[in-house]
Amino acid sequence: NEVVACLQNRAEFVTGPGNMIRDYVHPRDLAALVSLCIAKGALNEGYDVYSRKPAAKFEILDYFRKHFGLKYRVEENFQIATATGPKDHYYSLSRKAEGIGYRPQYSSLDTLIEETQSILEAKVLKND
């Protein structure tokens, strides 16, 4: 969210030096998993949703700098406050959903790119 806001406002994104890995799921992949669960009928199971591949913070920032013009800088003493504490890796390793046919089509980076383009295009259209 902060990266998109910085792109919209042509502001610089500030972050700390630590890298982190996150998994961003595309709405179509989420819908596919929900559809598979519905098709199975009376399930009494829990399934983690996941993308084709998680993404690292600097992989995302470097892509957004190159392709969206994001300006960012790293501050050594930068701290973010989180309710549950910092997590370098925040994604599920469970692939239980493969058992019902779930095969994500989008990586985390694919998802971020597509959703960011949609948000930025919507803002341009709204301002026209």
C-alpha positions in Angstrom: 0.0 0.0 0.0 2.8 2.4 0.9 4.6 1.7 -2.4 1.5 2.4 -4.4 0.8 5.6 -2.5 4.4 6.7 -3.1 3.9 6.1 -6.8 0.6 8.0 -6.9 2.1 10.9 -5.0 5.5 10.8 -6.7 7.0 10.4 -3.2 10.1 8.6 -2.0 9.6 5.2 -0.3 11.7 4.8 2.8 12.6 1.3 4.2 15.1 -0.4 6.4 17.9 -2.7 5.2 16.3 -5.9 6.2 14.9 -8.1 3.5 11.7 -9.9 3.9 9.7 -12.4 1.9 5.9 -12.3 1.5 3.3 -14.1 -0.5 0.7 -12.0 -2.4 -2.1 -14.1 -3.9 -3.8 -13.0 -7.1 -7.6 -12.7 -6.8 -8.0 -15.3 -9.6 -5.9 -17.8 -7.7 -7.9 -17.3 -4.6 -11.1 -17.7 -6.6 -9.7 -20.9 -8.1 -9.1 -22.4 -4.7 -12.5 -21.4 -3.4 -14.1 -23.0 -6.6 -12.1 -26.2 -6.0 -13.4 -26.3 -2.4 -17.0 -25.8 -3.5 -16.6 -28.5 -6.2 -15.4 -31.0 -3.6 -18.6 -30.6 -1.7 -18.7 -31.4 2.0 -15.1 -30.7 3.0 -14.1 -30.4 6.6 -10.5 -29.2 5.9 -8.5 -26.1 6.0 -6.3 -25.0 3.1 -3.7 -22.3 2.9 -3.8 -20.2 -0.2 -0.5 -19.3 -1.8 1.0 -17.9 -5.0 3.2 -19.6 -7.5 6.2 -18.0 -5.9 6.7 -15.5 -2.9 8.6 -12.3 -3.5 11.4 -10.6 -1.5 11.2 -7.0 -0.6 14.2 -5.8 -2.7 13.1 -7.9 -5.7 9.8 -6.0 -5.5 11.3 -2.6 -4.9 13.9 -3.0 -7.7 11.2 -4.0 -10.2 9.0 -1.1 -9.2 12.0 1.3 -9.5 12.8 0.0 -13.0 9.3 -0.3 -14.4 7.1 2.2 -12.4 9.7 4.8 -11.6 9.6 4.2 -7.8 12.1 6.2 -5.8 13.2 4.5 -2.7 16.0 4.7 -0.2 17.2 2.5 2.6 17.8 3.9 6.1 19.9 1.8 8.4 18.0 2.7 11.5 14.5 2.6 10.0 12.0 0.7 12.2 8.4 -0.2 11.5 5.9 -0.9 14.3 4.0 -4.2 13.9 1.4 -5.6 16.3 2.9 -9.1 16.1 6.6 -8.2 15.7 8.8 -8.4 12.6 8.7 -11.5 10.4 11.4 -12.0 7.7 9.4 -14.8 6.1 5.6 -14.6 6.2 4.0 -17.2 4.0 2.7 -20.7 4.2 4.8 -23.7 3.2 1.8 -26.0 3.2 0.9 -27.4 -0.2 -2.1 -29.4 1.0 -4.3 -27.6 -1.5 -2.5 -29.4 -4.3 -4.4 -32.5 -3.2 -7.7 -30.9 -4.4 -6.1 -29.6 -7.6 -5.0 -26.1 -6.7 -2.2 -24.9 -8.9 -1.6 -21.1 -8.7 -1.0 -19.4 -12.0 0.4 -16.1 -10.6 3.6 -15.3 -8.7 3.6 -12.7 -5.9 5.4 -10.3 -8.2 2.9 -11.0 -11.1 0.1 -10.1 -8.6 1.7 -6.9 -7.4 2.4 -5.7 -10.9 -1.1 -6.4 -12.2 -2.9 -4.9 -9.2 -0.6 -1.9 -9.1 -1.2 -1.2 -12.8 -5.0 -1.4 -12.2 -4.8 1.0 -9.3 -2.7 3.5 -11.1 -4.8 3.3 -14.3 -8.0 3.8 -12.3 -6.5 6.9 -10.7 -5.6 8.3 -14.1 -9.1 7.7 -15.4 -10.6 9.2 -12.3 -8.5 12.4 -12.8 -9.4 12.8 -16.5 
